[in-house]
Structures are given as structure tokens and as C-alpha cells.
């Protein structure tokens, strides 16, 4: 199936696909291994930093091998591609999905660049995700800050502006800001579900994506999925599980073989992925 087929199946089936960031062979094995065990489609994605660390071609080949060996519907996504050239490189490398994030650009430049990304991606039958409002927070660390403070500093998505953006650019997937944040905070994050419903009504033929799936109230997640969100990003919870487990392992042993030291960390990441897959409703949907 194509990426659009996989997203359409999720929308029609009333579930969302987890988009899990991978930063190397360890997290890749964790996500793919869990997807195989739970028979769930997944999106493997890499941000700019992760792409530079692994290598854009290397990552594409690693995922290609996993597809061939498992037969799973795995999609490789460029997460928060900041410019046309980066998106072009990902398309040429064999990525299945492109997220162009021009939210920090002037509106006209965001629209113009998104249109060019869409034109190239669609020529390769690849869907494009876009956004107009910068989603606050960071997946690089944890903070004790109250998420409401950060939420108040961002501009929540205007459904009418979202509709115009989609019409002008032709993006297939829209990522809105409804209170979702990148990162993990002292309190769980709550979403503006009424706003999400308005965005969904304004974009009935567009897939919806939710960024910042770590630390969000689970009932809000379930309701978001019922409001046609078909893709939910998870990164911070994976990073925390990996780091904390690896740190405990290093403190408890004199072992020096890296592949032995990361075994338990991979298992803990798998637990997070499994919990999210079940929450999103995609288990057994292959």
C-alpha cells in the first residue's frame, strides 16, 4: 500500500498511526520489533538532528531492509524538514512521507515553499504534511515548567487560516497547534478538543496530524483520534525511557560491549511504543 492508502485506512478505521522518532539502530529495532509483535502500522521518523546523525541515505536503507524482512507497512518520514533542499534530499533518498515545517517562515514564504515541496513529492506519490503555527516546546529535554505557561505563549491554529493554507499549498496532512507541545512537562498536557473539531470541520478531506504525543492526557488522545487525527508523533517519552534505562545499566555493570549495554534500553523503549500503539488503536490493523 502507498502512504496515502495507509493513512486512508486509519481514517476510515477510526485509529491513528504512531509516528516514532528513531535515532539509530537501537530505537529502530525497538519500534519495528513492537510493530511486528502487535501487527501495527507505524511511521518511523527522523528530525534534522537525527537525519544528520544517522545519515539520510543510511536511514532510508535501514528502513528499506526492515520493510523487506518484516513485510510491515512501515513509512519513513522526514520530521520537521525546514527547507526545500532537505525535503528534496529525503525524497530522493527514498522517504515515504515528508513533513515540511515552514511555521517559522513568513506566511508567504511558507506557502510558496510548501507548494514546491508538494509538487516534487506528489510526482513521487509521496504525501506532504504542513503547518502554519509553530508548535512550542522541545523534545531535547524535560522541564518542570507548567505546560500552560508555554501554551499561552503560542498562537493556536485558526481553522479558517488552516483551510486557506491547505487550499493554497495542496498539502495532504495538516498539523495544528491545539495546546499540544513538544517535550515532557511537570503536568500532563491537555488539548483544546473544541478547536480540533473546528479544524476537522474546516478540513474534511485533509488528514490531521498531532505533534507532541508525549505526556498528553490519554482521554484527550482518544478523543483526538475520534476527531480524525490519523498520525500522532511520539519522541520525548522514547528518549527518556532509553536514556534512563541505559544510565541505570551503565551504573550497575562493568560490561563494555555496547550491544549488551543497550539491550534493556531497547526493551524499555518497546514498552512505550506498545503502550502508544494500543492507545492509538492501531494494534492488529495490518
N, C-alpha and C positions, 0 to 999 in steps of 0.2 A: 504494500500500500504506500501511497505517497504521503507526505506530511499533512497535506490538506485532508486526505482520506482519514488519517488517524485523528486529527482534530475534529472532523465532522462526526466521526463515530463517537467520540467523547461527548460532544454537544448533544447528539441525539440520544445517547445512553445515560445522560444525567450524571456524568462523573468528570473529574479533572485529572489531567496528567501531571505528575510531579516533574518539575524541571530542576534537576540536582546538579550543582556545580562540581566539576571534577578537576583536580589539580595535579593528577599524576596517576600512575598505575594502581596505587592503593585505593584511592577513592573511586576510580573507575571500576575496579573489581568489586568494591562494596555495592555500588549502585546496580551494576549489571547482574551481580550474583543474587541480589534481593529481587530484582525484577523477574529473574528466571524462576526463583523459588515461589513467588507469588503470582506468576503469569500475568504480569502487568506491563503495559507500555510505559516507557519513561523517556524523558528528554534529558540528554547529557549536555551540559552547557559549560562554557568557559568564558570568563571575563577577560578583559585586556591583559591583566596581570597573569592570569592562568595560561592564556594563549602564549604569552611571551616566555613563560617558564617551561611549558611542555614543548612548544613549537607547533605552529598551526598545521603543518603537514603531518607532523608526527602524531598529533592528536587525531586528525582525520583518519590516519591509517590504523591507529589503535582501535577506534570505534568501528571501522570497516571490518577488522578482524573479528571483533565481538559480534557484529551482525551476522557474519558468515558462520561462526561457530555455534551461536545460540539460536539463530532464526527468529530472534525477538524483534519487534517493531521499535527499534532504537532511533531516536532523532538526535543529531548533533547540532547544537545551537550556539551561535556567537552571541554572547550575553553582553548587552550594552556596547555594541560597536559604535564608536564615536565619530567615524567619518566614512566617506565613500570608499576610500582606498582599503581600509581594514575590512569592510564588508565584501569588497571585490576579492580580496585575498582569500577570505573564508569560502566564498562561493567557488572560486577556482580550486581550492583545496578539497572540496567535496562535502562541505557542511550541508545539512538538510534544512536549515531554518536560520533566518537572520533577524536579530533584534537590533535595529538602528535606533540609537538613543541620541536624538538631537535636542533634548529638552533644555540644555544649557545654551543653545544657539538662539539667535534672533528668530522669531517665528517664521519669517520669510525664508531664511536660510535652512531652517529645519524642514520646511515643506519642500523646498527645491531639492535638497539632498535626499530626502526620503523618496521623492518621485524617481530620482535616478537609481537609487538602490532597488526600488520596486521594479523598475524597467529591466534591470540586469537580472535580478533574482527570478522574476517571472519567466524570463527567457530560458531559465534552467529549471522551471517548475518548482521553485523554492518559495515558500511563503515568507512574508516580512512582517515584523512587529514594530510598531512605532509608538511614540508617546509625546505629549506636549508639556506635561508638568513634571518637573524634576522630583523624583521620589527621594525623600530625605533619608538621612542615616547612613551607616557604613557597615559592611559585613566583615570588616577587618578586626573589630574588637567588640568587647562587651562593655556596657556602660550602666551605671546606676541611675542615670538620668531618667526622669519621668517622661515616658513617650509622649504624653500630652503636650509637653513643652515644645518638643520638636514638631509634632503635628501642627501646632498652631503657627509655626514659622513657615509652613509650606502652603502653596496655593492648591486647594482642592480642585479636581477636574470639573470644568464647566461642560455639561453634556452637549450644549449647542456648539461650543468650540471643538469638542471631540468629533462631532458629526461633520463639521466643515473640514477638519484635518483629514479625516478618512476619505471624504469625497475628493479632496484635492490631491491626495497622495496615492490612493489606491492600496494602502496597507491592508493586510489580511487580518491582522491581530492588533488590538489596541490595549495598551497598558495604562490604566488610570491611577490617579492618586486619590484614595478614599480613606486615608488615615493609615494605610499600610506603610511600613518603614523598613529600610534595610537594617539588619542588626538585631541584637537581643538587649532587652531593657529590664529595668527593675520590676516593672509591672507588665502584665500581658497587654498586648495591643488590641484595641477594639476598632472595628471598621464602621464606616458610615454606609450601612446597607441600603438606606433610602436613596442615597446618591448613586450607589451602584445600580439600583433598579432604574433610575432615571437614565444613566449611561446606557444600560442594556436596551431600554426602550428607544433611545436615540440611534442605536447601532444594532438593529435586529439581525443584520446579515454579516456582522463582523464578530470574529472570535474575541473573547476577552481574556486578558492575562492579569494575574495578580502577583506583583513582586513583594518581597519581604514576607515570605510564608513562615519564617521562624518566629516563635513566640506570640502568635496570634491566637486569640480566643477560639477554641475549637468549634463552638456553636456558630460563631461568625463565619468560619471557614465553610462549614456545611451549608449555611445559608447562601454564601457566595457561590458555591458550586451549583446550587439550585437556581441561581440567577445567571446561569450560563457562563460562568468562569470555567474555562477548559484547560488552563495552564496555570500552575502555581509554583513559584520559584522558592527553593529552599537552599540556603548556603550556610548561614551562621551556625545553625544547630549541628551541621555536619562538621564544621571546623572545630567547634567546641568539643564535640564527642571525640574527634580524632586527637586533638591536642592534649586534652586532659587524660585520656587513656594512655597515650604514648608517654606522657610525662610520668604517670604513675608506674608504668612498666620500666622506664629508664631508672627510676629511683629504687626499684625493687630487685634489680638484677645486675650482674656483671657481664651479661651477654653482649657481644659486639656485632653479631651478624644482623644486619639491618632487616632482612626479610623475616627474621624471627621476632624482632622487636616490634614490628608493625602488625603482627597477626591479630592481637587483641583489639588494637585500634580499629582495624578494618571491621571486626565483628561489632564493635560499638556503633560505628557509622551505619552498618547494615540494620541495626535495631531502629535507628532514627528513620532511615529510608522506609523500612517496613511499616512503622507507625504512620508515616505520612501517606503512604500508598493506601493503607486501609482507611485513613481519614478522608482522603480524596475520592474514595470509592472506586479505584481502578483495579483492585485485585481481581484476577480471573477474567479480565476484559480482553484477553488476546483471542 
